[in-house]
Amino acid sequence: MKVLVVDNERGFASILADHLTSRKITAESVYSGKEALSCIPHFKPDVIVLDLQMPDMSGLEVLSRVKDTDPAIEVILLTGNASFDAGIACMQLGAFDYIFKPVDLDELITHISNAYHKKMRGE
């Protein structure tokens, strides 16, 4: 399983990527939407954990571009600012899940695993 963590909070992104790596999951972390979009073609993630609010582009824009490029990639959106409308928009654009920060790392890994298994089943 390959997971790309995209969050402008560098500490969070690095800790999550390290936590995934310690569980034998290949993980990379990047800190902006633009970095994520340039990383995807060569890293080829199965799952992306994506912050909704970043300074360079919104997670919704990144999600839309990811799904246009490769609809099989599962995307889990994270947000510190809960919004019902944003949650609906994420799901309409094809997000696997929409989760509120702070999130328990083990719980997040369960969501990542579920997203990966959905991808492998081809749903």
N, C-alpha and C positions, 0 to 999 in steps of 0.2 A: 504494500500500500504506500502511495506517495501523497503527502499532504503539504499544501502550500498555505502558510499562515501570513495573512496580510493585515497589518495593523500599524498605525503610525505611533502607537505606544510601544517603542522599541523593547522595553523591558518585558512587557506582556508577550509580545511576539516571540522574543528569544526564549523566554521561559517555557512557553507552550511548545515551541519546536524542540527544545532540549528534552522536555518531558516525553514527547512523542518518540524521539530518537532513543531514549532510555527504554522504551517499550518495543524496540526493534521495528519502528515505523520510520520510513525515510521521510524526512521533513526539512523544509527550507522556510526561512522567514524573510519577508520583504516589508517595506515600510510605507509604501504608497501604491495607489492604483496603477500609476504608470509603470512602476517596477513590476507589479504583478503581471500586467499584460505583456511586458517584455520577457518575463521569466517563464510563462506558461509554455511557449512553443518548444523550448529545450528541456525543461524540467518535466513536462507532461504529467501534472498532478491528477490523481483520481478524485481528490476532495480538496476544496479550498475553504479555509476558515477566513472570513472576510469581514473586516470592520465596516459598519455602515457609514460612519462619518470620518472622512479623511480630508486633509487640506487640499489635495490636488484634484480629486474627483470623488464623487459619491460612490459608496458601495453599490448603489442601484445601477449606476452607469457601468461600473466594472462587471457586475453580474450580467447585465444585458449584453455586453461585449463578449464575455466568456461564453454565454449560451448561444450567441450568434456564431462563434468560432467553433465550439465543441460542446454540443448540448449534453454529451454524456458525462461531463465533469459535474460532480455534485458540489453545490455551494451552500455553506452554512453561514448565515449572516449573524454578526454580533453587534449589539448596540448598547450603549450606556444611557441613551435617551429613548426610552420606550415610546413608540408611536403606533397606534392601531393602524393608521393609514399606511405607514411605511411597511409594517408587517404584511398587510394585504398586497402592497405593490411588490414586495420581495417574492411572495408566493406566486403571484401572477406571472412574474418574470422567470419562474422556474427554480427558485431556491428550494433546497431540501428542508431547511429549517431556519427559524428566526429566534435567536436566543438573547436574553438580556444579561448584561454584565452587572455585577460580578458573577462569574460562572465557576462552579466547582470543576477543576481540571479533569477529575475522573468522570464526572457527568458529561463533560464536553467530549471526552474520548469515546464514550458510549455513543454519542450522536455521530461522531466521525466514523466509527465502526459501522453503524447502521447505514450511513450514507454510502460508504464503500460497498457494503453488501448489496445495497439497492443497485448500484452501478454494475456490479458483477452479475447480477441477475438480469440486467438489461431492461429494467422497468422504465 
